[in-house]
Amino acid sequence: MNKWMIALLLCTSGGGVGADVITVPAGAFAMGCSAGDTGCESDEGPPGGVMVDVPAFRLDRHEATVSDYRACVEAGKCSEPLTNERNQYCNYAAAGRDEHPVNCVDWQDAQQYCHWRGGRLPWEAEWEKAARAGSASRYPQGQSIDCAHAILDDGTTHGSAGNELDGCGEDRTWPVGSRPANTLGFFDMHGNVGEWTDNWYAADALVTLYAKGDLSGPAVSAQRVARGGSWDEERENLRSSFRNTKPPEQGNAIYGSIGFRCAYPGS
């Protein structure tokens, strides 16, 4: 049994923020462009990535669900997100979507929820380390990904929506945990919804900041970083190293493909 699985068995939280929080042990990993990946963007760092040392942290096993987020709204600690009355892809208040990831949330909405839970949004480096789960390939299970492993636009027409590519045929998100977990136990790190991180965006952050120990990144920028790709994105955007960027406030754009999960101090 390798150290990743030992950490999963011994360090999964059992109280406080709940048993669905997993500890990722401290240590360095190769962050950014996977070796042999010819599809990397320039902001993903050099081929083979850069070594980034990450302290131990805990991360939610699942993306935050509509039900999770509603509890925060009802406690008076979170703002209600956009609903399906505004956009059909928004899950909040949509019938039968309580266990879907909450989406159509601004960055501040997500951070506010995580603070209520006693955490914060994960740093980019934390997110990628958890997503890779020890893998150096484009995706945690290998060099390709499909609907057997993630909710995405796989370029195939199938599903209850008819001739539809997005969301593995459903043209929307799926309930969290609908696909297998990675070897650390995290679900939906790739696909379903992209996930807000704590970081402001800088194109050279991997080389000039993260590799030098500054995991919090630039102090300010025009956009925040989202990771993981989503139900309406093709395979390339689900690569472990891919960095999406969004203004922190969605405005009229409506972020139907963006959600989040929370991080907490290591224990």
Secondary structure, 3 states (H helix, E strand, C coil): CCHHHHHHHHHCCCCCCCCCEEEECCEEEEECCCCCCCCCCHHHCCCCCEEEEECCEEEECCCCEHHHHHHHHHCCCCCCCCCCCCCCCCCCCCCCCCCCECCCCCHHHHHHHHHHCCCECCCHHHHHHHHHCCCCCCECCECCCCCCCCCCCCCCCCCCCCCCCHHHHCCCCCCCCCCCCCCCCCCCCCCCCEEEEEEECCCCHHHHCHHHCCCCCCCCCCCEEEECCCCCCCHHHHCCCCEEEECCCCCCCCCCCEECCCEEECC
